[in-house]
Every structure is written in structure tokens, then in C-alpha cells.
Amino acid sequence: MFKYIIEQSGHLSGEIDISGSKNAALPIIAASLLADGDVVLKNIPCLSDTTLMCDILKCFGAKVTAEKNTLYINSSNLKNYIAPYDLSSKIRGSFLVMGPMLARCGKVRISLPGGCPIGTRPVDLHLKAFAQMGAEILTGHGYIDVSSKKLTGAKIHLDFPSVGATENIMMAAVGANGTTYIGNASQEPEIVDLANFLNKSGAKIYGAGTDEIKIVGRTPLSPCEYSVIPDRIEAGTFMVAAAITGGKITLNNVIPNHLSPVIAKLTELGVKISAKNTTINITANSPLHCADVKTMPHPGFPTDMQALMMSLLSVCDGTSVICETIFENRFMHAPELVRMGASIKTDGRCAIINGRPYLTGACVKATDLRAGAALSIAALCAKGKSEISDIYHIERGYELFDEKLIKLGAKILKVKR
Ligand code: EPZ
């Protein structure tokens, strides 16, 4: 087990390249099960989550090799439909193999996804949609079995614009007889990236990025080469790192309009941001003032940036309110920030943050991926030294996190606990 030792780091400066998006890579790796032949995926971040997803595909019989940030996947000879508990229970994203396996093999068995720190993470919307498409669903012994002799297109309206459910339905629908419509669909950039990958393979998907998506089924898919989009949440994380240290940094390999809600909110705090093509420049050389944050489905403010904003607002002038409307338990970072001297009161899905002039270093624990990143970023500006334990959470979703921070001048050391 490793931990980070982080000291107050002064103004961050310099430039870094943002990695490929974890949340685009996971569904696209799953979708590669749909095509017969050699799929080449580029700009894939080297993370434990992407490795786990590849291990699940190998259990089905796919051939998967990795060369740095490129994956070579061949799903021509699938000979198993069971995703083992010890793998599929480790990441929520594993549930995304259900849609493609239903479309390709007509059956799949996967462990009920374990809850995770930020909430129960149900999959009822996925299963309800599969049932509407004619699938039979059986649960027992911690597993879900989904099968269908003849998947048929359906008119589905999601109770909530679930990212995973939208992705799973899209992948099942490309193999269904007839056309599928998804109403109240998620509009996240990662949905568009998945649709672009599938359409490049021969699928006929229209409307991705809006709340109405149409998928014409049973179009033959052929393997293709595809590069996933940059990670907007990693980019937002480093933007907050610059803001909280009063730094001046440049981020390369980003898509600025994927970050519109984050750019707008940081600008409201007083951060100076300029964007050109695939580069964003951030300068925070004046005191920042507070602002309220309400997480919403895209294009609203992303829930994955909520913890990062809480760290930043903890040292902004004034009182801010954060409302977390997406997950029911996504404030675990709050008590850890309080240990660093922050003044935060949480009540249900709301948190009240009274900005303090400074934080103080402390020993804190990463409880989940984004909370861990938020505590690490807070430690950059805290007086003295901090220790962040359980950093395996952070390394699930941030490629070379400590190395990129060091490149920007951060005093961060990764040591064995
Ligand atoms: C994706 O999770 C992301 N993960 C999450 O990122 C992200 O926070 C989330 O979307 C929201 O943007 C990946 O893409 C791998 P949802 P997902 O289905 O698909 C409820 C990170 O830090 N819901 O949109 O699981 C659910 O409980 C991770 O990178 C149901 O009730 O999110 C939650 O409250 C964390 N029933 C809300 O919807 C369902 O069947 C949003 O979930 C499905 C979801």
C-alpha cells in the first residue's frame, strides 16, 4: 500500500498533457466486444480500471494486448459469457459489458455491482431497458443473468439520464432487431465518444449528445481504429490545482467545450482562463471569492468535480453552498478537509463551506477516486506537510498523477506505507 506525502507547494507553473478519458475508455473497451476482428484503441489511459476491464474481456475469450496507451482487442472467438465475481465486483464500469454481450452472444452473467463509497449505485434503469428489449433477467447468489434469443428495438424513456444506462442500451441496441429510441438520455461527452466509435464501426446512431438518441439495429459492425477523447475531469482537476496554489499553468490535449461548466464556475471565482484549440491556460494570481455549486447532468456542473471544488472553496473568501444532486453520499472528503482546518458543514446533499485564509497539513484518507484527488490538491496549499493514504483510489482514475503534479512544481512524494 502506498501513500502521498505532500508539502505546501507554492504557485504551480508549467504545462502538462492531459490523458485519455477513463469514462470514455471503459464503455469503448466494452463496445469492442461487438466487432469481429482487430480493434485498435488509442489514447487509452493506463489505469487499474482500464486494465480490469481488459481482464474481463479476456475472461470472455477476447484477445487483448496493450502497448503503452494503445489497446489491440480481438473478440472473434468469444467462448464464455461469465464475468467472474473477483473482477466484475471491483469496478462499477464492469456492468458496461452487459449491453455488448447481450447483442453479441445473447447472454451474460455478471456480479451485481457492489455499492461504492459514493452511493448504492443501482442498475435498475439498465435492467428495465434490457427487459423492454425482450431480455430475460434472473438474479441470485450475487449474480445477474441476462439473456435474450431475440433482442428487439424499443422506445425507452429513462427515469434519470443515467450515463451507464444510456451507454449500455446503445450497445445492446446496435445488435437488436429494429430501432431503439432512448428518451431522457445522458448528454455527457463520453456518450458522444462511444457513439462516434460505434458509428465508425458501422453502427447507425443518431442524436448522441442530446436527450433523444436513435439507434438502428442489426447493422453489421466491422473492427476499426479509434482514439478516445481527453479526460475532462483530469483537466478540471489540474485547473483547480492551479487555482488553489495561485499558479499559472497550461493544459495540452484537452477539448475546452467539454469543460464549459467548469470554466464558467472557476471564472466566477476569479480565475483567469483562456482556451485555444486543444489548449487551456489558467492563471490565478489574485484572491478568489466564493460561489455556489450545484451538480447536474451534463451540460450542468459535473458531479466528478464536486470534491475538487469543495477543496478550492475551503480557501476562497466568503461562504459557499454545494448541492450534490447526482449521488446520495458524495461528501466523504468533507470531514477529511475539516481535519485540514476547513470549515464545512454537511446536511444531506448540501454542504456549507466557510472559506478560511489557509488550511493546515494533516494525515487524511482517500475514500474514493475524486475525494482522494481533492485532498491531494488541498494539501498543495496547506501549511506544513500532509499524508494521503489509500491512494489506490486516486490511481484508478488519474494516470501519472504525482508525476504530472511534480512537473508543475508540486512537492509530492509517493512512498510505501
Ligand atoms: C458514470 O457513472 C461515471 N462513471 C461516474 O464517474 C460519474 O460520476 C457518473 O457517470 C455521473 O456523471 C463512468 O463513466 C465509468 P449514472 P454511472 O448511471 O454511469 C443513479 C468517476 O469518478 N442510477 O449516471 O454509474 C445512480 O445511483 C465516476 O469517474 C440509478 O438509480 O452514473 C446515481 O445516483 C464516479 N439507477 C445517478 O443515477 C441506475 O440504473 C447517476 O448514475 C443507474 C443509475
Boltz pocket constraint, residues with backbone or C-beta under 6 A from the ligand:
constraints:
  - pocket:
      binder: B
      contacts: [[A, 22], [A, 23], [A, 24], [A, 26], [A, 92], [A, 93], [A, 119], [A, 120], [A, 121], [A, 122], [A, 123], [A, 124], [A, 125], [A, 126], [A, 127], [A, 160], [A, 161], [A, 162], [A, 163], [A, 164], [A, 165], [A, 303], [A, 304], [A, 326], [A, 327], [A, 328], [A, 369], [A, 370], [A, 397]]
      max_distance: 6.0
